[in-house]
Amino acid sequence: MDDEAQRKFLTVKRWADIVIERWEERIKNFEVIDTGALLKSFSAQVDADANGDPNKVIFAFLYYGRFADWGLAGTKTIERKPWYSPVFRRELDALGRIMAEGYGYDGAFKL
């Protein structure tokens, strides 16, 4: 991996870490905490192509956390606690700007 590819990789890895930090903040603010298992479950993996350029970020966490984001609890509707969606969209846009300004990327990031 050359220096530029490594910088790109580290930029995307740091971005993924920031996304997780922001999700954790929102979960605490919205009190989407029961056992703490959701907060402990977050991880991110950055995959790179053969040249070392990052091409995919995989986030993992306990799926039940999305139900609070959607306003669902079992079979009933509850007040939405949007910890996931707004943060991810905003941070994805930020990554696009960072990559375009720093590395001349000209493309859309896909969900």
C-alpha positions, 0 to 999 in steps of 0.5 A: 500500500503506497502512502496515499492509499494508506492516508485514504485508508486511515481517513476512512477508518477514522471517519468510521470511528467518529460515526460510532462515537456519534451513534454512542452519544445519540444512544445515550442522549435518547436513553436507548440503553437497557443492558449496555449491550448495544453500546458494546456491540459497535464495530467497523471494518474498512475493506480496501481494493488491491491498491489499498484504496478503501472501497467499503466500510462495514458497520456491525451492531446489535440489530435491535437498536434499529427498532428504537430508531424506527419507533418500534418495540415488539409489535407496538409503535413507540416514540422514535429515537433517531440515533442511527439515521440522521447521524449516518446520512450526515457523516456519509455526506461529510466523508464524501466532502473529505474524500473529494477535497483531500483526494480528488474523489469524484463520485457518490458514496452508496449506502 
